[in-house]
Amino acid sequence: MYSSPSEDGTKPLSLNKTVFLGSAIISILLIVWTIAFPDYSEALLSSSMAWVSSSFGWYYMLVVAAYSIFALFVGFSKYGDIKLGQDHEKAQFPFLAWAAMLFSAGIGIDLLFFGASEPLMHYLTPHTGLEPASEEAMRQALSQTFLHWGLHGWGIYALIGMALAYFAYRKNMPLALRSPLTPIFGERLIKGWLGDGIDTFGVVCTLMGIATSLGIGVLQANAGLTHVFGIESSKTVQTLIIVGVVAAAAISAMTGVEKGVRRLSEFNMLASILLLLAILVMGNTVYLLNTFTQSIGQYFQTIVAKTFDVYAYDGSAGADWKSAWTIFFWAWWVAWAPFVGLFIARISRGRTLREFVFGVMFIPLGFIFAWFSIFGNSAIDLVANGATELGEIAVNDAAMGMFALFEYFPYSDILSFAGVVIGLVFFVTSADSGALVLANLSSRGMTNDTDAPVWLRLFWAAATGFITLGLLFAGGFASLQSVSVIAGLPFSLILVLYMMSMWKSLKEEGNKRKASTIGTANVLDSGKGWKARLQRIVSFPSHAQVEKFLHNVVMPAMTEVEKEFAAGGLKTSLDIHNLASIGQDIDAGMSQDSGQVDGLKLRVGHGDEDDFIYEVNLIKAERPNFTLNTSTKHAEYYYRAEVFLSDGSQEYDLVGYTKEQVLVDILNQYERHLQYLHLER
């Protein structure tokens, strides 16, 4: 896969001290404050959460709906086939591996924590207007759960993920929270204090979110160990769980995304599916399939009404319920968006916007429908038929809800053990992927296809472990959870700016496509030299032949036209590339010192408007089967002089063109570029 170097590609990768120290100081102060003054901090943050919910609940409902609508619009629109990368790039990960990582990054330990408990809570303590444990409460429980875990939340992830991946892989910027805001604030501010501030805010949100999620995971894991092995719930056991998980996350971090996170995610997806099928088969199968189907229908039937229902006519009871549930979930999804969005952007290079949007919004959604419906309806059915103790446990101790449910099934110990293992692996993947995101955000000189060094990932893995440990002993999880939710309010405004930036950039893409359709003179001959043209088409030249062509034909043509552009007062540059600066599909050939030409890049500046880039690179390609000559060394390959513009390869080869034809091709592409600039004005 060809990969153009970013503008910062020559800068060494180093620690961004502003982001690193700023986020560390803010995080330490927040943690010390919550530990030193637990009662005061919890009271203040709780009142702040209540104020945010009462004052901005309407805003959250509207803006979360807007995120999902915008993401779906992009997926369905004419822009959907735009690549998150250059036009010629292929997806970095196979579909199933990508789906597994989406599943693990976006769902996590909370799936086990709330799987049986939340539907039971909506059944036993429903929102205003419904009688507890009634038939209508039973019917509404799953659709309300689906609302909190469904399209709205994944629309948030789709929006931030597509913006980050688009500007990183399409616009060749660092994979950082600041990059999508460049079209709005300009490169100078984004590379300066404003960009550092945005990334610092993202690190703090991510660190707080991961720490509180790991806290939930510790309680879930300890509850499982107590249930399965009778191990007493204690701070010592919980400390050992955290140390073990952080150690596993550190090992996974050292292997990289391609091995560590990917393999753990694939295991988790498979294990979760098997556990789900076990409950389906051993439970009331026909009933569960019927309620699964009806719950999905109920969700889509009521989604519009529930999206905009702020319980305005239900008084203080409605306001309290909305604050504790829907607004809390919307703020929680937004607060988690920097972490999950950066991770899914990191694993989505080479996919189209349409693939990305529908993959992110619907692949995990299908599993969520199945998980909550089968676990939730199983629990509701049992409670409705006399298992009152299960309902009491789920409402009063959500961490034990899943394990209490397993007691009503055969092989309960095996199911509980499987739940513990899946939870621990979810735990590890959250810590591992979180450390990767934190390390990347706190690095300087990042390109869009590199990760922070291993030592920095290990540091952040250890830091999240220590923070979780400190909060565990101090009991400050509730306060930090409130911090994360409150932080979601300002970050929701950043997501609005992301929508504006994406729309502006996608319109530019549309204008580029429109400009590329204007008529131009034919580059090739008029037909008189058809034999020479045929020879060019069926030839499969060697590395040396293409290198010679670049040196003798393309370089003189580009030099000549570059001089003419410069003479007209335009700012120009003509760069000669060697192997290291082009990409991994180039044959090794000779070294740069030999004078070899592996590629040439012409840049013509247009002030504040987009530069014109015309690049020709020596590309190694597989030779068609019908031409193979096994008696020739390396006969399975041939070499091309391929044309690249600012958005990637144009998929055509210049080998065999005359100097004049190369000049005409450059002018054709330049004329299209001018047409694009005209449409943008």
ROTOR-542619 format. One record per residue (C-alpha): x, y, z. Coordinates in nm, 2 decimals, decimal comma, always signed. Example, Ala and Ser with C-alpha at 12.3 -4.5 7.8 and 13.67 -1.06 7.14 Angstrom:
BEGIN
X	Y	Z
+1,23	-0,45	+0,78 $
+1,37	-0,11	+0,71 $
END
This chain:
BEGIN
X	Y	Z
+0,00	+0,00	+0,00 $
+0,14	+0,34	-0,10 $
+0,15	+0,60	+0,18 $
+0,25	+0,95	+0,11 $
+0,46	+1,12	+0,38 $
+0,29	+1,38	+0,59 $
+0,41	+1,74	+0,61 $
+0,56	+1,65	+0,95 $
+0,70	+1,33	+0,84 $
+1,06	+1,45	+0,88 $
+1,01	+1,56	+1,24 $
+1,13	+1,32	+1,51 $
+0,86	+1,16	+1,72 $
+0,88	+1,31	+2,07 $
+0,68	+1,38	+2,38 $
+0,44	+1,68	+2,36 $
+0,53	+1,83	+2,69 $
+0,25	+2,08	+2,69 $
-0,02	+1,82	+2,64 $
+0,15	+1,56	+2,86 $
+0,22	+1,79	+3,16 $
-0,10	+1,99	+3,12 $
-0,32	+1,68	+3,13 $
-0,11	+1,51	+3,40 $
-0,14	+1,82	+3,63 $
-0,52	+1,86	+3,57 $
-0,58	+1,49	+3,63 $
-0,37	+1,47	+3,94 $
-0,55	+1,78	+4,09 $
-0,89	+1,63	+4,01 $
-0,80	+1,30	+4,17 $
-0,64	+1,45	+4,48 $
-0,94	+1,67	+4,52 $
-1,19	+1,39	+4,50 $
-0,98	+1,17	+4,74 $
-0,90	+1,45	+4,99 $
-1,26	+1,59	+5,00 $
-1,48	+1,30	+4,90 $
-1,81	+1,43	+5,05 $
-1,76	+1,79	+4,93 $
-1,65	+1,69	+4,58 $
-1,93	+1,44	+4,54 $
-2,19	+1,70	+4,65 $
-2,06	+1,97	+4,43 $
-2,03	+1,75	+4,12 $
-2,37	+1,60	+4,18 $
-2,53	+1,94	+4,20 $
-2,33	+2,04	+3,88 $
-2,46	+1,73	+3,70 $
-2,82	+1,82	+3,81 $
-2,77	+2,17	+3,68 $
-2,63	+2,06	+3,35 $
-2,92	+1,81	+3,30 $
-3,20	+2,07	+3,40 $
-3,05	+2,36	+3,20 $
-2,91	+2,17	+2,89 $
-3,12	+1,86	+2,87 $
-3,30	+1,99	+2,57 $
-2,97	+2,08	+2,41 $
-2,83	+1,72	+2,46 $
-3,14	+1,57	+2,31 $
-3,12	+1,79	+2,00 $
-2,74	+1,77	+1,94 $
-2,72	+1,39	+1,99 $
-2,99	+1,35	+1,73 $
-2,80	+1,58	+1,50 $
-2,49	+1,38	+1,53 $
-2,66	+1,06	+1,42 $
-2,86	+1,23	+1,14 $
-2,54	+1,38	+1,00 $
-2,35	+1,06	+1,01 $
-2,63	+0,87	+0,83 $
-2,65	+1,15	+0,58 $
-2,28	+1,12	+0,49 $
-2,32	+0,74	+0,46 $
-2,61	+0,77	+0,22 $
-2,49	+1,07	+0,03 $
-2,28	+1,09	-0,29 $
-1,97	+1,14	-0,07 $
-2,01	+0,79	+0,08 $
-1,76	+0,63	-0,16 $
-1,48	+0,87	-0,05 $
-1,19	+0,67	+0,10 $
-1,06	+0,73	+0,45 $
-0,72	+0,74	+0,28 $
-0,60	+0,79	-0,07 $
-0,81	+0,66	-0,35 $
-0,60	+0,36	-0,42 $
-0,56	+0,24	-0,06 $
-0,71	-0,09	+0,07 $
-0,86	-0,15	+0,41 $
-0,59	-0,20	+0,68 $
-0,77	-0,48	+0,86 $
-0,99	-0,76	+0,73 $
-1,36	-0,70	+0,79 $
-1,41	-0,95	+1,07 $
-1,10	-0,82	+1,26 $
-1,23	-0,47	+1,21 $
-1,58	-0,56	+1,34 $
-1,43	-0,73	+1,64 $
-1,23	-0,43	+1,74 $
-1,53	-0,20	+1,69 $
-1,72	-0,44	+1,92 $
-1,46	-0,44	+2,20 $
-1,37	-0,07	+2,19 $
-1,72	+0,06	+2,18 $
-1,90	-0,18	+2,41 $
-1,66	-0,30	+2,68 $
-1,72	-0,42	+3,03 $
-2,05	-0,22	+3,06 $
-2,22	-0,47	+2,84 $
-2,18	-0,74	+3,11 $
-2,26	-0,49	+3,39 $
-2,59	-0,36	+3,24 $
-2,70	-0,66	+3,02 $
-2,96	-0,80	+3,26 $
-2,97	-0,51	+3,51 $
-3,09	-0,22	+3,30 $
-3,39	-0,39	+3,14 $
-3,49	-0,51	+3,48 $
-3,46	-0,16	+3,62 $
-3,68	-0,02	+3,35 $
-3,93	-0,29	+3,42 $
-3,94	-0,26	+3,80 $
-3,87	+0,12	+3,82 $
-3,99	+0,27	+3,49 $
-4,01	+0,63	+3,39 $
-4,31	+0,84	+3,49 $
-4,64	+0,74	+3,35 $
-4,58	+0,37	+3,36 $
-4,68	+0,13	+3,64 $
-4,39	-0,07	+3,78 $
-4,38	-0,44	+3,68 $
-4,68	-0,39	+3,45 $
-4,72	-0,54	+3,10 $
-4,66	-0,20	+2,94 $
-4,34	-0,15	+3,15 $
-4,23	-0,49	+3,03 $
-4,30	-0,39	+2,67 $
-4,12	-0,06	+2,71 $
-3,82	-0,18	+2,90 $
-3,62	-0,31	+2,61 $
-3,70	-0,02	+2,37 $
-3,58	+0,22	+2,64 $
-3,26	+0,02	+2,69 $
-3,20	+0,01	+2,31 $
-3,24	+0,39	+2,31 $
-2,96	+0,43	+2,56 $
-2,73	+0,18	+2,38 $
-2,84	+0,21	+2,02 $
-2,80	+0,44	+1,72 $
-2,76	+0,76	+1,90 $
-2,45	+0,66	+2,09 $
-2,29	+0,49	+1,79 $
-2,38	+0,80	+1,58 $
-2,16	+1,00	+1,81 $
-1,87	+0,75	+1,76 $
-1,93	+0,75	+1,39 $
-1,91	+1,13	+1,37 $
-1,59	+1,17	+1,56 $
-1,43	+0,86	+1,41 $
-1,50	+0,97	+1,05 $
-1,38	+1,32	+1,11 $
-1,05	+1,20	+1,27 $
-0,99	+0,93	+1,01 $
-1,08	+1,16	+0,72 $
-0,84	+1,44	+0,81 $
-0,57	+1,20	+0,91 $
-0,57	+0,96	+0,61 $
-0,74	+1,18	+0,34 $
-0,59	+1,52	+0,43 $
-0,26	+1,37	+0,56 $
-0,27	+1,53	+0,91 $
-0,18	+1,38	+1,24 $
-0,44	+1,15	+1,39 $
-0,53	+1,39	+1,68 $
-0,84	+1,56	+1,81 $
-0,71	+1,90	+1,68 $
-0,68	+1,80	+1,31 $
-1,05	+1,81	+1,20 $
-1,07	+2,17	+1,33 $
-0,80	+2,30	+1,09 $
-1,05	+2,42	+0,82 $
-1,23	+2,63	+1,08 $
-0,95	+2,78	+1,29 $
-0,65	+2,76	+1,05 $
-0,33	+2,57	+1,06 $
-0,14	+2,82	+1,28 $
-0,39	+2,80	+1,58 $
-0,44	+2,43	+1,55 $
-0,06	+2,36	+1,55 $
-0,03	+2,61	+1,85 $
-0,20	+2,67	+2,18 $
-0,55	+2,59	+2,06 $
-0,46	+2,25	+1,93 $
-0,26	+2,17	+2,25 $
-0,56	+2,27	+2,46 $
-0,80	+2,05	+2,26 $
-0,57	+1,75	+2,29 $
-0,51	+1,81	+2,66 $
-0,88	+1,82	+2,72 $
-0,92	+1,50	+2,52 $
-0,65	+1,33	+2,74 $
-0,82	+1,43	+3,06 $
-1,16	+1,31	+2,94 $
-1,01	+0,98	+2,82 $
-0,81	+0,92	+3,14 $
-1,11	+0,99	+3,37 $
-1,34	+0,78	+3,15 $
-1,10	+0,48	+3,14 $
-1,04	+0,50	+3,52 $
-1,41	+0,50	+3,60 $
-1,48	+0,22	+3,35 $
-1,19	+0,02	+3,50 $
-1,35	+0,08	+3,84 $
-1,68	-0,07	+3,71 $
-1,48	-0,36	+3,56 $
-1,30	-0,43	+3,89 $
-1,63	-0,45	+4,08 $
-1,78	-0,67	+3,80 $
-1,48	-0,90	+3,81 $
-1,47	-0,92	+4,19 $
-1,84	-1,00	+4,19 $
-1,79	-1,28	+3,95 $
-1,50	-1,43	+4,15 $
-1,71	-1,41	+4,46 $
-2,00	-1,58	+4,29 $
-1,79	-1,86	+4,12 $
-1,51	-1,93	+4,36 $
-1,64	-1,78	+4,69 $
-1,34	-1,53	+4,69 $
-1,44	-1,26	+4,93 $
-1,49	-0,91	+4,79 $
-1,21	-0,70	+4,93 $
-0,97	-0,42	+4,84 $
-0,68	-0,68	+4,83 $
-0,86	-0,89	+4,56 $
-0,95	-0,58	+4,36 $
-0,59	-0,46	+4,38 $
-0,46	-0,79	+4,24 $
-0,72	-0,77	+3,96 $
-0,60	-0,43	+3,86 $
-0,23	-0,52	+3,87 $
-0,30	-0,84	+3,67 $
-0,51	-0,65	+3,41 $
-0,25	-0,37	+3,37 $
+0,03	-0,62	+3,33 $
-0,17	-0,80	+3,06 $
-0,25	-0,46	+2,89 $
+0,12	-0,37	+2,90 $
+0,21	-0,70	+2,72 $
-0,06	-0,64	+2,47 $
+0,05	-0,28	+2,41 $
+0,40	-0,40	+2,33 $
+0,27	-0,62	+2,05 $
+0,08	-0,33	+1,88 $
-0,27	-0,30	+1,75 $
-0,22	-0,55	+1,47 $
-0,16	-0,83	+1,72 $
-0,25	-0,75	+2,07 $
-0,58	-0,55	+2,06 $
-0,69	-0,74	+1,74 $
-0,65	-1,09	+1,88 $
-0,80	-1,00	+2,22 $
-1,10	-0,84	+2,04 $
-1,15	-1,14	+1,82 $
-1,15	-1,37	+2,12 $
-1,39	-1,15	+2,31 $
-1,64	-1,13	+2,02 $
-1,64	-1,51	+1,97 $
-1,66	-1,58	+2,34 $
-1,95	-1,33	+2,39 $
-2,14	-1,48	+2,09 $
-2,10	-1,83	+2,24 $
-2,22	-1,71	+2,58 $
-2,52	-1,54	+2,42 $
-2,61	-1,85	+2,22 $
-2,59	-2,06	+2,54 $
-2,85	-1,84	+2,71 $
-3,07	-1,85	+2,41 $
-3,06	-2,23	+2,37 $
-3,09	-2,31	+2,74 $
-3,36	-2,05	+2,80 $
-3,71	-2,01	+2,67 $
-3,59	-2,00	+2,31 $
-3,91	-1,93	+2,12 $
-4,02	-1,66	+2,37 $
-3,67	-1,50	+2,35 $
-3,68	-1,50	+1,97 $
-4,03	-1,35	+1,97 $
-3,94	-1,08	+2,22 $
-3,62	-1,01	+2,03 $
-3,81	-0,94	+1,71 $
-4,08	-0,74	+1,88 $
-3,83	-0,53	+2,09 $
-3,64	-0,42	+1,77 $
-3,97	-0,32	+1,61 $
-4,08	-0,13	+1,92 $
-3,74	+0,05	+1,92 $
-3,77	+0,17	+1,57 $
-4,14	+0,24	+1,60 $
-4,08	+0,48	+1,90 $
-3,73	+0,61	+1,82 $
-3,84	+0,95	+1,69 $
-4,07	+1,02	+1,99 $
-3,81	+0,90	+2,24 $
-3,53	+1,09	+2,08 $
-3,70	+1,43	+2,15 $
-3,89	+1,33	+2,47 $
-3,75	+1,56	+2,75 $
-4,04	+1,48	+2,99 $
-4,14	+1,84	+2,99 $
-4,49	+1,77	+3,12 $
-4,39	+1,53	+3,39 $
-4,27	+1,77	+3,65 $
-3,98	+1,71	+3,88 $
-4,02	+1,33	+3,87 $
-3,98	+1,33	+3,49 $
-3,68	+1,57	+3,52 $
-3,51	+1,35	+3,78 $
-3,56	+1,03	+3,57 $
-3,44	+1,20	+3,25 $
-3,13	+1,33	+3,44 $
-3,05	+0,99	+3,59 $
-3,09	+0,80	+3,27 $
-3,11	+0,95	+2,92 $
-2,91	+1,27	+2,98 $
-2,66	+1,08	+3,18 $
-2,61	+0,83	+2,89 $
-2,59	+1,10	+2,62 $
-2,33	+1,29	+2,83 $
-2,14	+0,96	+2,90 $
-2,13	+0,87	+2,53 $
-2,00	+1,22	+2,44 $
-1,74	+1,20	+2,72 $
-1,61	+0,87	+2,59 $
-1,61	+0,99	+2,22 $
-1,25	+1,11	+2,22 $
-1,12	+0,77	+2,33 $
-1,34	+0,54	+2,12 $
-1,34	+0,78	+1,82 $
-0,96	+0,79	+1,80 $
-0,93	+0,42	+1,84 $
-1,19	+0,33	+1,57 $
-1,03	+0,59	+1,34 $
-0,69	+0,43	+1,40 $
-0,82	+0,09	+1,28 $
-1,03	+0,22	+0,98 $
-0,78	+0,34	+0,73 $
-0,87	+0,25	+0,37 $
-1,24	+0,21	+0,43 $
-1,50	+0,43	+0,25 $
-1,71	+0,67	+0,44 $
-2,01	+0,46	+0,37 $
-1,85	+0,14	+0,50 $
-1,73	+0,33	+0,81 $
-2,06	+0,49	+0,90 $
-2,27	+0,18	+0,84 $
-2,01	-0,05	+1,01 $
-1,97	+0,17	+1,32 $
-2,35	+0,23	+1,36 $
-2,49	-0,11	+1,27 $
-2,24	-0,39	+1,34 $
-2,22	-0,33	+1,72 $
-2,59	-0,24	+1,72 $
-2,70	-0,58	+1,60 $
-2,51	-0,75	+1,88 $
-2,64	-0,50	+2,13 $
-3,00	-0,58	+2,02 $
-2,93	-0,95	+2,06 $
-2,74	-0,92	+2,40 $
-2,99	-0,69	+2,58 $
-3,29	-0,86	+2,44 $
-3,18	-1,21	+2,53 $
-3,03	-1,13	+2,87 $
-3,29	-0,86	+2,95 $
-3,60	-1,06	+2,84 $
-3,47	-1,37	+3,02 $
-3,44	-1,18	+3,34 $
-3,78	-1,00	+3,30 $
-3,95	-1,33	+3,23 $
-3,81	-1,49	+3,54 $
-3,90	-1,19	+3,76 $
-4,25	-1,18	+3,62 $
-4,29	-1,54	+3,71 $
-4,18	-1,52	+4,07 $
-3,80	-1,48	+4,08 $
-3,83	-1,16	+4,29 $
-3,48	-1,21	+4,44 $
-3,33	-1,17	+4,09 $
-3,50	-0,83	+4,05 $
-3,39	-0,71	+4,39 $
-3,03	-0,80	+4,32 $
-3,03	-0,63	+3,98 $
-3,18	-0,31	+4,11 $
-2,96	-0,29	+4,42 $
-2,63	-0,44	+4,29 $
-2,61	-0,42	+3,92 $
-2,26	-0,59	+3,91 $
-2,42	-0,91	+4,04 $
-2,72	-0,90	+3,80 $
-2,57	-1,12	+3,53 $
-2,44	-1,38	+3,78 $
-2,77	-1,39	+3,96 $
-2,94	-1,46	+3,62 $
-2,71	-1,75	+3,55 $
-2,83	-1,92	+3,87 $
-3,16	-2,00	+3,69 $
-2,98	-2,18	+3,41 $
-2,80	-2,52	+3,38 $
-2,43	-2,52	+3,42 $
-2,45	-2,18	+3,60 $
-2,09	-2,21	+3,73 $
-1,95	-2,25	+3,38 $
-2,16	-1,96	+3,26 $
-2,04	-1,74	+3,54 $
-1,68	-1,84	+3,49 $
-1,71	-1,75	+3,12 $
-1,86	-1,42	+3,22 $
-1,56	-1,35	+3,44 $
-1,31	-1,43	+3,17 $
-1,49	-1,22	+2,91 $
-1,51	-0,93	+3,15 $
-1,14	-0,95	+3,23 $
-1,05	-0,96	+2,85 $
-1,28	-0,66	+2,80 $
-1,10	-0,50	+3,09 $
-0,76	-0,56	+2,92 $
-0,87	-0,43	+2,58 $
-1,00	-0,11	+2,73 $
-0,68	-0,05	+2,92 $
-0,46	-0,14	+2,62 $
-0,65	+0,07	+2,36 $
-0,69	+0,35	+2,61 $
-0,31	+0,36	+2,67 $
-0,25	+0,37	+2,29 $
-0,49	+0,67	+2,25 $
-0,34	+0,86	+2,55 $
+0,01	+0,80	+2,42 $
-0,07	+0,92	+2,07 $
-0,24	+1,23	+2,20 $
+0,06	+1,32	+2,41 $
+0,32	+1,28	+2,14 $
+0,46	+1,54	+1,90 $
+0,57	+1,48	+1,54 $
+0,31	+1,21	+1,49 $
+0,22	+1,10	+1,13 $
-0,11	+0,95	+1,04 $
+0,03	+0,60	+1,02 $
+0,25	+0,58	+1,33 $
+0,19	+0,51	+1,69 $
+0,36	+0,65	+2,00 $
+0,66	+0,46	+2,13 $
+0,60	+0,15	+2,35 $
+0,75	+0,32	+2,66 $
+0,48	+0,59	+2,65 $
+0,20	+0,34	+2,60 $
+0,34	+0,14	+2,90 $
+0,35	+0,46	+3,11 $
-0,02	+0,54	+3,04 $
-0,13	+0,18	+3,10 $
+0,04	+0,20	+3,44 $
-0,10	+0,55	+3,51 $
-0,46	+0,44	+3,45 $
-0,39	+0,14	+3,68 $
-0,26	+0,36	+3,96 $
-0,54	+0,61	+3,93 $
-0,80	+0,33	+3,94 $
-0,63	+0,18	+4,24 $
-0,62	+0,52	+4,42 $
-0,99	+0,58	+4,36 $
-1,07	+0,23	+4,46 $
-0,94	+0,29	+4,81 $
-1,07	+0,64	+4,84 $
-1,42	+0,57	+4,69 $
-1,40	+0,85	+4,44 $
-1,54	+0,67	+4,13 $
-1,87	+0,85	+4,15 $
-1,70	+1,19	+4,15 $
-1,48	+1,11	+3,85 $
-1,78	+0,97	+3,67 $
-1,95	+1,31	+3,73 $
-1,64	+1,49	+3,60 $
-1,65	+1,28	+3,28 $
-2,02	+1,36	+3,23 $
-1,98	+1,73	+3,29 $
-1,69	+1,74	+3,05 $
-1,92	+1,60	+2,78 $
-2,10	+1,94	+2,76 $
-1,80	+2,14	+2,62 $
-1,69	+1,85	+2,41 $
-2,03	+1,83	+2,25 $
-1,96	+2,18	+2,10 $
-1,64	+2,05	+1,95 $
-1,84	+1,77	+1,78 $
-2,07	+2,04	+1,63 $
-1,76	+2,20	+1,49 $
-1,65	+1,86	+1,35 $
-1,98	+1,85	+1,16 $
-1,92	+2,19	+1,01 $
-1,56	+2,10	+0,92 $
-1,66	+1,77	+0,76 $
-1,94	+1,94	+0,55 $
-1,70	+2,21	+0,43 $
-1,43	+1,95	+0,33 $
-1,68	+1,71	+0,17 $
-1,81	+2,00	-0,05 $
-1,45	+2,06	-0,16 $
-1,43	+1,69	-0,25 $
-1,74	+1,73	-0,46 $
-1,60	+2,03	-0,64 $
-1,28	+1,84	-0,71 $
-1,48	+1,56	-0,87 $
-1,68	+1,80	-1,07 $
-1,37	+1,98	-1,19 $
-1,21	+1,65	-1,30 $
-1,49	+1,60	-1,56 $
-1,41	+1,90	-1,77 $
-1,30	+1,82	-2,13 $
-0,93	+1,83	-2,20 $
-0,71	+1,75	-2,50 $
-0,62	+1,39	-2,55 $
-0,28	+1,31	-2,41 $
-0,21	+1,02	-2,65 $
-0,15	+1,04	-3,02 $
-0,43	+1,09	-3,27 $
-0,40	+0,74	-3,41 $
-0,11	+0,78	-3,65 $
+0,14	+0,62	-3,41 $
-0,09	+0,34	-3,31 $
+0,19	+0,07	-3,33 $
+0,40	+0,26	-3,08 $
+0,09	+0,31	-2,86 $
+0,01	-0,07	-2,87 $
+0,37	-0,15	-2,77 $
+0,34	+0,08	-2,48 $
+0,02	-0,08	-2,36 $
+0,15	-0,44	-2,37 $
+0,50	-0,37	-2,24 $
+0,59	-0,46	-1,88 $
+0,92	-0,28	-1,82 $
+1,18	-0,35	-1,56 $
+1,29	-0,13	-1,27 $
+1,59	+0,00	-1,46 $
+1,37	+0,09	-1,77 $
+1,12	+0,29	-1,57 $
+1,39	+0,46	-1,37 $
+1,55	+0,56	-1,70 $
+1,22	+0,68	-1,83 $
+1,17	+0,90	-1,52 $
+1,52	+1,04	-1,56 $
+1,51	+1,10	-1,94 $
+1,15	+1,19	-2,01 $
+0,95	+1,29	-1,70 $
+1,21	+1,49	-1,52 $
+1,29	+1,72	-1,82 $
+0,91	+1,77	-1,88 $
+0,84	+1,86	-1,52 $
+1,15	+2,08	-1,50 $
+1,04	+2,27	-1,81 $
+0,69	+2,32	-1,69 $
+0,81	+2,42	-1,34 $
+1,02	+2,69	-1,49 $
+0,72	+2,83	-1,68 $
+0,51	+2,83	-1,37 $
+0,78	+3,01	-1,18 $
+0,83	+3,26	-1,46 $
+0,46	+3,34	-1,43 $
+0,51	+3,45	-1,07 $
+0,38	+3,13	-0,90 $
+0,56	+2,97	-0,61 $
+0,69	+2,63	-0,72 $
+0,90	+2,34	-0,61 $
+1,02	+2,02	-0,78 $
+1,14	+1,74	-0,55 $
+1,32	+1,42	-0,64 $
+1,23	+1,12	-0,42 $
+1,42	+0,81	-0,33 $
+1,28	+0,48	-0,19 $
+1,25	+0,60	+0,17 $
+1,03	+0,90	+0,09 $
+0,78	+0,73	-0,14 $
+0,64	+0,41	+0,00 $
+0,67	+0,04	+0,05 $
+0,55	-0,06	-0,30 $
+0,87	+0,07	-0,45 $
+1,14	-0,17	-0,54 $
+1,46	-0,12	-0,34 $
+1,68	-0,05	-0,65 $
+1,98	+0,17	-0,58 $
+2,05	+0,41	-0,30 $
+1,98	+0,78	-0,31 $
+2,35	+0,86	-0,34 $
+2,36	+0,68	-0,68 $
+2,15	+0,96	-0,83 $
+1,85	+0,72	-0,89 $
+1,51	+0,88	-0,95 $
+1,23	+0,69	-0,78 $
+0,98	+0,97	-0,81 $
+0,93	+1,34	-0,88 $
+0,69	+1,58	-0,71 $
+0,58	+1,92	-0,86 $
+0,41	+2,16	-0,63 $
+0,25	+2,49	-0,75 $
+0,14	+2,73	-0,48 $
-0,17	+2,94	-0,49 $
-0,15	+3,14	-0,18 $
-0,43	+3,06	+0,07 $
-0,59	+2,82	-0,18 $
-0,50	+2,46	-0,23 $
-0,17	+2,39	-0,39 $
-0,15	+2,19	-0,72 $
+0,05	+1,87	-0,68 $
+0,15	+1,65	-0,96 $
+0,36	+1,35	-0,86 $
+0,51	+1,06	-1,05 $
+0,64	+0,76	-0,86 $
+0,81	+0,44	-0,96 $
+0,57	+0,16	-0,84 $
+0,62	-0,21	-0,83 $
+0,32	-0,41	-0,95 $
+0,22	-0,77	-1,01 $
+0,24	-0,87	-1,37 $
-0,07	-1,01	-1,54 $
-0,07	-1,39	-1,55 $
-0,10	-1,42	-1,93 $
+0,24	-1,23	-1,97 $
+0,44	-1,43	-1,72 $
+0,77	-1,57	-1,84 $
+0,91	-1,80	-1,57 $
+1,25	-1,81	-1,74 $
+1,30	-1,44	-1,66 $
+1,41	-1,34	-1,32 $
+1,14	-1,16	-1,12 $
+0,90	-1,21	-1,42 $
+0,60	-1,19	-1,18 $
+0,66	-0,82	-1,13 $
+0,68	-0,51	-1,35 $
+0,72	-0,14	-1,28 $
+0,51	+0,17	-1,35 $
+0,55	+0,54	-1,35 $
+0,22	+0,62	-1,18 $
+0,06	+0,96	-1,14 $
-0,04	+1,09	-0,80 $
-0,23	+1,41	-0,72 $
-0,31	+1,55	-0,37 $
-0,58	+1,28	-0,31 $
-0,37	+0,98	-0,41 $
-0,29	+0,77	-0,71 $
-0,48	+0,83	-1,03 $
-0,42	+0,47	-1,13 $
-0,26	+0,54	-1,47 $
+0,09	+0,48	-1,60 $
+0,31	+0,73	-1,79 $
+0,56	+0,48	-1,93 $
+0,59	+0,52	-2,30 $
+0,46	+0,88	-2,31 $
+0,68	+1,13	-2,49 $
+0,80	+1,44	-2,32 $
+0,53	+1,64	-2,50 $
+0,25	+1,40	-2,39 $
+0,37	+1,43	-2,03 $
+0,36	+1,81	-2,05 $
+0,00	+1,79	-2,19 $
-0,10	+1,55	-1,90 $
+0,04	+1,79	-1,64 $
-0,15	+2,08	-1,80 $
-0,47	+1,87	-1,82 $
-0,45	+1,80	-1,45 $
-0,36	+2,17	-1,37 $
-0,66	+2,29	-1,57 $
-0,88	+2,06	-1,36 $
-0,72	+2,20	-1,05 $
-0,80	+2,56	-1,15 $
-1,16	+2,46	-1,23 $
-1,18	+2,31	-0,87 $
-1,05	+2,64	-0,72 $
-1,30	+2,83	-0,93 $
-1,59	+2,62	-0,79 $
-1,46	+2,67	-0,44 $
-1,45	+3,05	-0,46 $
END
